[in-house]
Amino acid sequence: VGTIRYEMIKPDLDKIITFDLKNSLRLEGDTCSYIQYSYARASRILEKTESKPNFDLEFAILSSEYEKNLIKKIAMFDVQVNDSVKNLSPKVIAKYSYDLAVTFSSFYEHVKVLASETTELLNARLCLVVSFQKTLKTSLVSFGSIFLSSSILSSLNFFFFFSAKFTISAVFWYAFLKDIEW
């Protein structure tokens, strides 16, 4: 279901949607599966650690290019949501989700979170992974990518206007974002 929704909101609203199931289910490239896979990678890092992230820390120790790029991409979430609402364009969130997943994949490749040199650095990196995961989860849920329990999804206050194209209303964004703990 998430794949279909992602493929429907990814193109411009005035474009004809051509759905290719085989292409949509690939684990590489601009697909919902690729994005969900990056979420699963983050989950796996958090499962493997014995320590729980403590957000009361100095983030200045995150100094690698890959850490900084991920921090910057996560920080752009609010801007992307505002742009999506202002332009009634759900594709902005789809594009952001993909870009965030690509940035995390680069971080994952180059930064060995669980092999961090110090416990402080491990904690800071785990906090970054948790932040990525929460941001990606929020963006995926915003366009209906189902990987959460159906009870959580049914409790979200969002509205879709159905037509040949999906348009996410500002009411959805307000109702959804007002309950998120940032």
Residue frames as qw, qx, qy, qz and C-alpha x, y, z in Angstrom:
[[0.000, 0.887, 0.462, 0.000, 0.00, 0.00, 0.00],
 [0.316, -0.788, 0.099, 0.520, 2.82, 2.40, 0.88],
 [0.424, -0.111, 0.596, 0.673, 4.50, 1.72, -2.45],
 [0.206, 0.624, 0.652, 0.378, 1.35, 2.54, -4.40],
 [0.145, -0.937, -0.269, 0.172, 0.76, 5.74, -2.45],
 [0.417, -0.600, 0.291, 0.618, 4.37, 6.81, -2.86],
 [0.377, 0.111, 0.655, 0.645, 4.29, 6.20, -6.59],
 [0.105, 0.763, 0.595, 0.230, 1.06, 8.20, -6.87],
 [0.186, -0.956, -0.136, 0.184, 2.29, 11.31, -5.05],
 [0.635, -0.329, 0.299, 0.631, 5.88, 11.27, -6.37],
 [0.368, 0.329, 0.451, 0.744, 5.16, 12.88, -9.77],
 [0.117, 0.028, 0.031, -0.992, 3.76, 16.36, -10.39],
 [0.409, 0.351, 0.667, -0.515, 0.02, 16.58, -9.87],
 [0.557, 0.605, -0.042, -0.567, -0.56, 17.47, -13.51],
 [0.174, 0.440, -0.833, -0.289, 1.30, 14.41, -14.83],
 [0.885, -0.013, -0.284, -0.368, -0.17, 11.08, -15.86],
 [0.503, -0.521, 0.664, -0.189, 0.76, 8.37, -13.38],
 [0.784, 0.288, -0.522, -0.173, 2.25, 5.21, -14.83],
 [0.650, -0.531, 0.480, -0.254, 2.57, 2.51, -12.19],
 [0.690, 0.376, -0.619, -0.008, 5.17, -0.21, -12.71],
 [0.832, -0.527, 0.038, -0.170, 5.02, -2.73, -9.84],
 [0.907, 0.055, -0.100, 0.406, 8.37, -4.35, -10.61],
 [0.367, 0.538, -0.147, 0.744, 10.13, -0.98, -10.69],
 [0.399, -0.709, 0.040, -0.580, 8.31, 0.25, -7.59],
 [0.888, -0.455, -0.007, -0.070, 9.41, -2.67, -5.42],
 [0.704, 0.408, -0.336, 0.474, 13.14, -2.29, -6.09],
 [0.640, -0.661, -0.204, 0.333, 15.34, -1.72, -3.05],
 [0.442, -0.244, 0.156, 0.849, 17.44, 0.87, -4.88],
 [0.074, 0.337, 0.431, 0.834, 16.52, 4.17, -6.40],
 [0.272, -0.096, 0.187, -0.939, 13.58, 6.44, -5.72],
 [0.560, -0.277, -0.706, -0.334, 11.15, 3.85, -4.35],
 [0.620, -0.600, 0.105, -0.493, 9.17, 3.48, -1.15],
 [0.968, -0.142, -0.168, 0.122, 10.93, 0.15, -0.56],
 [0.580, 0.369, -0.286, 0.668, 14.31, 1.90, -0.57],
 [0.202, -0.604, 0.198, -0.745, 13.05, 4.48, 1.91],
 [0.840, -0.434, 0.003, -0.326, 11.55, 1.83, 4.19],
 [0.899, 0.087, -0.275, 0.329, 14.78, -0.15, 3.97],
 [0.281, 0.494, -0.352, 0.744, 16.73, 2.81, 5.34],
 [0.570, -0.537, 0.151, -0.604, 14.25, 2.93, 8.24],
 [0.975, -0.174, -0.134, -0.042, 14.87, -0.78, 8.85],
 [0.667, 0.339, -0.361, 0.557, 18.64, -0.19, 8.85],
 [0.113, -0.557, 0.325, -0.756, 18.23, 2.46, 11.54],
 [0.819, -0.391, 0.024, -0.419, 16.03, 0.11, 13.55],
 [0.937, 0.059, -0.280, 0.203, 18.67, -2.59, 13.33],
 [0.349, 0.471, -0.418, 0.694, 21.36, -0.25, 14.68],
 [0.415, -0.496, 0.270, -0.714, 19.15, 0.60, 17.63],
 [0.944, -0.203, -0.119, -0.233, 18.33, -3.08, 18.26],
 [0.824, 0.224, -0.374, 0.363, 22.01, -4.03, 18.34],
 [0.137, 0.536, -0.422, 0.718, 23.03, -1.47, 20.94],
 [0.501, -0.373, -0.724, 0.294, 22.84, -2.12, 24.64],
 [0.166, -0.287, -0.320, 0.888, 22.61, 1.55, 25.56],
 [0.156, 0.796, 0.584, 0.026, 19.58, 3.77, 25.34],
 [0.357, 0.464, 0.097, 0.805, 20.22, 7.16, 23.70],
 [0.292, -0.692, -0.403, 0.522, 20.36, 10.11, 26.09],
 [0.354, 0.746, 0.301, 0.476, 19.54, 13.38, 24.35],
 [0.321, -0.944, 0.046, 0.063, 21.12, 15.47, 27.11],
 [0.787, -0.140, 0.263, 0.539, 24.48, 15.87, 25.36],
 [0.007, 0.741, -0.256, -0.620, 26.72, 18.12, 23.36],
 [0.814, 0.481, 0.324, -0.007, 26.08, 17.46, 19.66],
 [0.185, 0.890, -0.375, -0.183, 29.28, 19.27, 18.65],
 [0.474, -0.407, 0.766, 0.151, 31.13, 15.93, 18.84],
 [0.710, 0.451, 0.535, 0.075, 29.27, 14.92, 15.67],
 [0.065, -0.771, 0.266, 0.575, 31.83, 16.36, 13.32],
 [0.433, -0.014, 0.753, 0.495, 32.10, 14.10, 10.28],
 [0.204, 0.127, -0.417, -0.877, 30.77, 15.29, 6.95],
 [0.352, -0.243, -0.840, -0.334, 28.18, 12.47, 6.94],
 [0.234, -0.490, -0.697, 0.468, 26.92, 13.29, 10.42],
 [0.021, 0.394, 0.073, -0.916, 26.59, 16.98, 9.56],
 [0.252, -0.002, -0.617, -0.746, 24.79, 16.21, 6.29],
 [0.327, -0.400, -0.854, -0.066, 22.28, 14.02, 8.12],
 [0.160, -0.499, -0.493, 0.694, 21.70, 16.68, 10.78],
 [0.109, 0.268, -0.203, -0.935, 21.10, 19.30, 8.09],
 [0.304, -0.147, -0.761, -0.553, 18.69, 17.05, 6.19],
 [0.280, -0.481, -0.797, 0.235, 16.69, 16.23, 9.34],
 [0.100, -0.446, -0.280, 0.844, 16.53, 19.95, 10.18],
 [0.150, 0.079, -0.445, -0.879, 14.90, 20.67, 6.80],
 [0.020, -0.371, -0.928, -0.028, 11.78, 18.66, 7.67],
 [0.070, 0.669, 0.483, -0.561, 9.73, 21.65, 8.87],
 [0.103, 0.499, -0.326, -0.796, 10.67, 23.66, 5.80],
 [0.094, 0.006, -0.877, -0.471, 9.59, 20.82, 3.53],
 [0.012, 0.517, 0.832, -0.199, 6.28, 20.38, 5.35],
 [0.097, 0.669, 0.202, -0.708, 5.57, 24.10, 5.09],
 [0.114, 0.356, -0.580, -0.724, 6.42, 24.05, 1.37],
 [0.035, -0.196, -0.954, -0.225, 4.17, 21.04, 0.84],
 [0.046, 0.636, 0.670, -0.380, 1.24, 22.70, 2.59],
 [0.063, 0.620, -0.049, -0.780, 1.76, 26.10, 0.97],
 [0.241, 0.356, -0.617, -0.659, 1.85, 24.59, -2.52],
 [0.840, 0.084, 0.290, -0.451, -0.62, 21.74, -1.84],
 [0.637, 0.538, -0.541, -0.113, 2.06, 19.41, -3.14],
 [0.877, -0.402, 0.244, -0.099, 2.51, 16.07, -1.37],
 [0.866, 0.388, -0.135, 0.284, 5.38, 15.24, -3.73],
 [0.062, 0.799, -0.408, 0.437, 7.56, 17.61, -1.70],
 [0.662, -0.495, 0.482, -0.290, 7.35, 15.21, 1.26],
 [0.974, 0.172, 0.138, 0.042, 7.92, 12.20, -0.99],
 [0.588, 0.671, -0.253, 0.375, 11.06, 13.81, -2.42],
 [0.227, -0.736, 0.469, -0.432, 12.24, 14.82, 1.04],
 [0.886, -0.280, 0.323, -0.182, 11.73, 11.26, 2.32],
 [0.908, 0.351, -0.007, 0.229, 13.86, 9.89, -0.49],
 [0.318, 0.756, -0.330, 0.467, 16.58, 12.51, 0.01],
 [0.520, -0.637, 0.426, -0.378, 16.60, 11.80, 3.75],
 [0.971, -0.069, 0.226, -0.023, 16.94, 8.06, 3.09],
 [0.738, 0.557, -0.149, 0.351, 19.83, 8.68, 0.67],
 [0.005, -0.779, 0.404, -0.480, 21.58, 10.89, 3.23],
 [0.743, -0.466, 0.399, -0.268, 21.12, 8.26, 5.93],
 [0.974, 0.193, 0.060, 0.105, 22.43, 5.52, 3.64],
 [0.490, 0.681, -0.312, 0.445, 25.59, 7.55, 3.07],
 [0.363, -0.671, 0.449, -0.465, 25.92, 8.06, 6.83],
 [0.932, -0.192, 0.246, -0.184, 25.34, 4.34, 7.41],
 [0.874, 0.413, -0.112, 0.231, 28.05, 3.41, 4.89],
 [0.444, 0.617, -0.320, 0.566, 30.72, 5.74, 6.22],
 [0.255, -0.544, 0.474, -0.644, 30.04, 6.05, 9.96],
 [0.567, -0.097, -0.815, 0.067, 30.28, 2.93, 12.08],
 [0.460, -0.640, 0.009, -0.616, 27.83, 3.88, 14.81],
 [0.898, -0.421, -0.078, -0.104, 28.24, 0.80, 16.98],
 [0.831, 0.019, -0.122, 0.542, 32.04, 0.94, 16.70],
 [0.005, 0.932, -0.029, 0.361, 32.28, 4.52, 17.99],
 [0.498, 0.390, -0.535, 0.560, 35.52, 5.40, 19.78],
 [0.011, -0.108, 0.608, -0.787, 33.90, 6.74, 22.97],
 [0.008, 0.490, 0.850, -0.193, 30.62, 6.21, 24.80],
 [0.119, 0.620, 0.190, -0.752, 29.81, 9.92, 24.32],
 [0.196, 0.342, -0.573, -0.718, 30.25, 9.61, 20.56],
 [0.079, -0.202, -0.964, -0.156, 28.21, 6.40, 20.51],
 [0.066, 0.585, 0.651, -0.479, 25.41, 8.14, 22.41],
 [0.170, 0.568, -0.100, -0.799, 25.47, 11.17, 20.09],
 [0.185, 0.182, -0.775, -0.576, 25.35, 8.94, 17.01],
 [0.033, -0.354, -0.932, 0.066, 22.51, 6.87, 18.47],
 [0.135, 0.623, 0.390, -0.664, 20.59, 10.10, 19.12],
 [0.201, 0.440, -0.432, -0.761, 21.17, 11.04, 15.48],
 [0.130, -0.060, -0.938, -0.316, 19.87, 7.65, 14.33],
 [0.036, 0.519, 0.778, -0.353, 16.77, 8.03, 16.54],
 [0.163, 0.601, 0.068, -0.779, 16.19, 11.54, 15.17],
 [0.185, 0.240, -0.705, -0.642, 16.49, 10.24, 11.61],
 [0.075, -0.233, -0.967, -0.069, 14.11, 7.39, 12.35],
 [0.092, 0.593, 0.599, -0.530, 11.46, 9.63, 13.92],
 [0.193, 0.547, -0.179, -0.794, 11.66, 12.17, 11.11],
 [0.183, 0.137, -0.823, -0.520, 11.44, 9.52, 8.40],
 [0.001, 0.364, 0.918, -0.157, 8.56, 7.79, 10.18],
 [0.166, 0.617, 0.350, -0.685, 6.66, 11.08, 10.35],
 [0.249, 0.466, -0.413, -0.742, 7.21, 11.81, 6.68],
 [0.127, -0.007, -0.943, -0.307, 6.24, 8.28, 5.62],
 [0.064, 0.478, 0.809, -0.335, 3.08, 8.31, 7.69],
 [0.173, 0.532, 0.089, -0.824, 2.17, 11.71, 6.23],
 [0.456, 0.334, -0.482, -0.670, 1.65, 10.19, 2.80],
 [0.878, -0.033, 0.106, -0.466, 0.23, 6.90, 4.07],
 [0.525, 0.390, -0.756, 0.038, 3.17, 4.52, 3.87],
 [0.831, -0.428, 0.008, -0.354, 1.96, 1.70, 6.05],
 [0.598, 0.258, -0.694, 0.306, 4.58, 0.18, 8.28],
 [0.194, -0.233, 0.592, -0.747, 2.94, 1.00, 11.58],
 [0.114, 0.304, 0.926, -0.190, 0.13, -0.88, 13.24],
 [0.048, -0.514, -0.600, -0.611, -3.26, -0.12, 11.77],
 [0.355, -0.766, -0.503, 0.186, -4.50, 1.19, 15.13],
 [0.356, -0.489, 0.023, 0.796, -1.87, 3.94, 15.10],
 [0.134, 0.103, 0.528, 0.832, -2.65, 4.86, 11.52],
 [0.169, -0.631, -0.680, -0.333, -6.39, 4.97, 12.12],
 [0.364, -0.741, -0.389, 0.410, -5.87, 7.33, 15.04],
 [0.326, -0.149, 0.191, 0.914, -4.05, 9.91, 12.91],
 [0.287, 0.762, 0.394, -0.426, -6.12, 12.92, 11.98],
 [0.124, -0.350, 0.504, 0.780, -5.60, 13.30, 8.26],
 [0.603, 0.588, 0.393, -0.370, -7.73, 13.88, 5.25],
 [0.314, -0.111, 0.658, 0.675, -7.09, 13.08, 1.64],
 [0.548, 0.542, 0.070, -0.634, -9.03, 14.68, -1.16],
 [0.576, 0.026, 0.767, 0.282, -9.48, 11.93, -3.70],
 [0.568, 0.715, -0.030, -0.406, -9.54, 12.66, -7.37],
 [0.862, 0.456, -0.156, 0.158, -7.28, 11.64, -10.22],
 [0.435, 0.467, -0.467, 0.612, -4.52, 13.19, -8.12],
 [0.578, -0.562, -0.503, 0.310, -3.95, 13.21, -4.35],
 [0.093, 0.662, -0.146, 0.729, -3.85, 16.52, -2.58],
 [0.501, -0.338, -0.645, 0.467, -3.04, 16.68, 1.10],
 [0.147, -0.865, -0.284, -0.386, -4.99, 19.36, 2.88],
 [0.119, 0.542, -0.432, 0.711, -3.56, 21.89, 5.27],
 [0.727, -0.461, 0.102, -0.499, -6.04, 20.55, 7.84],
 [0.965, -0.018, -0.231, 0.123, -4.21, 17.20, 7.74],
 [0.550, 0.391, -0.382, 0.631, -0.84, 18.83, 8.32],
 [0.250, -0.561, 0.291, -0.734, -2.10, 20.92, 11.21],
 [0.862, -0.346, 0.035, -0.368, -3.90, 18.01, 12.87],
 [0.936, 0.095, -0.249, 0.231, -0.96, 15.68, 12.36],
 [0.508, 0.421, -0.344, 0.668, 1.87, 18.01, 13.35],
 [0.338, -0.674, 0.168, -0.635, 0.27, 19.60, 16.40],
 [0.888, -0.412, 0.073, -0.194, 0.52, 16.27, 18.29],
 [0.846, 0.278, -0.283, 0.357, 4.14, 15.48, 17.45],
 [0.572, -0.777, 0.078, 0.250, 6.71, 15.90, 20.18],
 [0.613, 0.675, -0.181, 0.368, 9.69, 17.74, 18.77]]
